[in-house]
């Protein structure tokens, strides 16, 4: 049990090494300005990633549940590092597409296995009730690298646009050392067969269909993720240029946005105690809706305040949504359930990425953000009145 408990700080260290997202402030500029891609092309790259992720995430999650979460994390980390290297040296749409394909496979293995390993480790040492606190604390270990890489990324980009990608690939490769020392939590001794592999996927699908809380939280994540993901992945950096900032300013803007949001998310358990379950969801609904509408209406650098608050809500949604899912997911198929949910989300994102990119080329960034804000508000009202009753998290 002592060895399993060590997974917690090892995952914290993994979060640290994999938290240097030098590309975060510049990846849209890398595609649009350095490689002359249109918004439609950029959005199809993101959509392709989502579709690839959609294809691989369920089998990857079932593999993790049936065989080994540690190997899933190991293989996923290698694939992500390779994909970053490919995109960093690439110079055409189809090379970037190949990089996204490999990245999606890597994330398919990583997404469910990493979260399931953390939750199962915490549960095995008898601290399941502290999951929200421990999971939120892991954000603290990603705040420093996030702030530092947010500051250095634009500087690197202005000197060598490829450097942020290559340096990230190196750090992800280095993090493999930590993965070697993770300990697999106890699990049922199932025969490692194709039949049991298929059964894991079948059981995960049946569980989601019959568990109303899981269905609702999936719809919640989809509705909240679509607009913010579109902004973050497709238009955010050119949006900042259009409201009056320069690439040099990104070294200040991005560390503030992501640093404040991540640090606040690390205290999610305090916010939940203050607001309660229903209040937490209402908080997320309200901030997401109003934030997007204002981002579409106001063309001033001062809108950055609204963006920071919206990102705080986004990061809080990540932590709280993850906790909500784990509360109701069957531990025997937890990674599979997480993978299926992620697959569904990816499918919706792929459609809206393409639609949003196409509309942006026609109507511009601001009008599309306003439309997404209205979309979020409508979805929020529907979700509030359809939420199933349950005990407090």
C-alpha positions, -999 to +999 in steps of 0.1 A: +000+000+000+029+023+008+042+018-028+008+026-043+006+058-021+039+069-038+020+072-071+005+105-059+037+124-057+050+106-088+020+118-107+026+153-093+062+151-107+048+139-140+024+168-141+054+191-136+075+177-164+046+175-188+033+209-178+058+230-198+034+239-226+057+262-246+034+259-276+003+271-257+007+308-265+019+303-301+005+272-317-022+289-337+003+315-349+026+287-358+000+272-381-016+305-394+013+329-397+044+307-399+028+280-422+000+301-438-029+279-429-065+293-429-089+290-400-107+263-418-075+243-422-065+249-385-100+238-374-099+206-396-065+198-380-082+200-346-112+181-358-090+154-373-073+150-339-108+147-322-119+121-347-087+101-343-091+104-305-127+093-309-115+061-327-087+052-303-099+063-269-123+034-261-099+006-270-071+024-252-092+027-221-103-009-222-066-019-227-057+001-196-084-015-175-077-050-186-039-050-189-018-023-174-024+015-167+013+020-163+021+007-198-007+029-212+009+060-196+043+049-209+032+043-244+010+074-245+039+096-233+062+083-261+036+089-288+029+124-276+066+132-276+070+119-311+040+138-324+054+171-310+087+164-328+069+158-361+048+189-359+079+209-348+099+200-379+069+199-403+060+225-429+028+213-445-008+206-436-005+168-442+026+165-420+007+183-392-022+159-398+001+130-393+014+145-361-021+150-348-029+114-357+000+101-335-008+127-308-044+114-307-032+078-301-009+090-273-037+110-256-060+080-261-037+059-239-029+088-215-063+104-209-081+076-191-051+057-177-036+087-159-068+098-142-079+062-134-044+054-119-046+085-096-082+077-085-075+040-079-043+047-060-061+072-037-090+048-032-066+019-024-050+039+004-084+048+019-085+085+009-112+084-017-131+112+000-101+135-005-099+129-042-111+164-052-085+180-028-056+158-040-066+161-077-068+198-073-035+200-056-019+184-086-027+216-105-003+234-083+026+213-096+016+224-132+012+261-124+049+269-123+059+252-156+027+266-171+036+302-161+073+298-171+065+282-205+038+308-211+064+335-207+092+318-227+070+303-255+064+336-274+101+346-269+112+313-284+087+316-312+100+351-323+135+337-324+127+302-338+091+292-344+100+255-341+118+256-308+088+255-285+076+223-301+111+206-300+118+216-264+084+202-253+090+170-271+123+166-251+107+172-218+079+147-225+106+122-234+124+129-201+092+123-182+092+087-192+117+081-164+090+089-139+065+066-156+089+037-150+085+041-113+047+042-111+030+013-092+000-005-107-029-005-081-047-037-073-074-049-097-094-080-105-074-108-118-091-111-152-077-133-180-060-112-206-080-122-236-097-105-265-131-116-251-125-098-218-112-068-237-145-066-257-164-072-225-148-042-208-159-020-237-194-035-236-197-031-198-186+005-200-212+013-227-240-004-207-230+014-175-231+048-191-265+042-208-281+031-175-264+057-152-283+089-155-256+109-136-229+099-161-252+108-191-259+142-176-223+151-168-213+140-203-239+164-218-226+191-194-190+187-204-199+187-241-220+219-238-194+238-218-163+224-237-173+232-273-172+270-271-142+273-249-122+247-268-130+264-300-117+297-287-086+281-271-077+258-300-087+278-331-088+316-326-075+327-292-041+340-303-053+359-333-082+372-311-056+387-288-039+404-317-072+418-329-080+434-296-047+453-295-020+430-281+012+420-298+031+386-298+056+402-274+027+408-250+018+371-250+048+365-227+027+384-200-008+375-211-006+337-211+013+332-178-014+354-162-044+336-178-032+301-172-013+307-140-043+323-122-067+297-136-046+267-126-039+281-092-075+287-086-085+253-098-061+238-073-084+251-046-116+237-062-125+217-031-128+250-012-151+265-038-172+234-038-176+237+000-186+273-004-211+269-033-223+233-029-229+210-058-258+228-075-241+262-069-209+249-085-227+240-117-246+273-118-213+291-113-198+273-143-229+279-164-230+316-157-194+324-161-191+304-194-222+320-209-216+356-199-178+354-206-183+343-242-210+368-250-188+397-237-158+383-256-178+386-287-192+421-280-162+440-266-131+447-286-108+461-260-077+449-242-097+452-209-117+421-220-087+402-207-102+404-172-133+385-185-112+360-202-092+352-170-124+347-151-138+324-179-106+303-178-109+300-140-144+286-146-130+263-173-103+248-151-127+245-122-150+226-145-122+202-154-115+193-118-151+192-106-164+173-137-137+147-133-146+143-096-183+140-105-176+112-131-153+093-107-180+094-080-204+074-101-180+053-123-175+016-115-139+012-105-135-020-124-142-003-157-133+033-147-107+039-175-131+025-200-159+047-189-136+078-190-125+068-225-161+064-238-171+098-223-140+114-239-148+097-272-183+112-272-169+147-264-143+143-292-169+135-318-189+166-309-158+188-309-147+176-343-180+188-358-180+221-341-143+228-348-150+225-385-182+245-383-166+272-361-135+275-383-157+278-415-180+304-398-149+324-386-135+326-422-169+341-432-182+362-403-150+368-382-139+359-347-162+382-327-195+373-342-188+336-339-178+340-302-211+358-296-230+330-312-212+304-291-220+325-260-258+323-268-254+286-275-238+281-241-266+301-223-293+280-239-276+247-231-271+259-195-308+265-189-316+231-203-290+214-181-300+231-149-336+218-152-326+183-162-299+176-137-306+144-117-307+146-079-279+131-060-258+133-028-232+160-024-197+152-037 
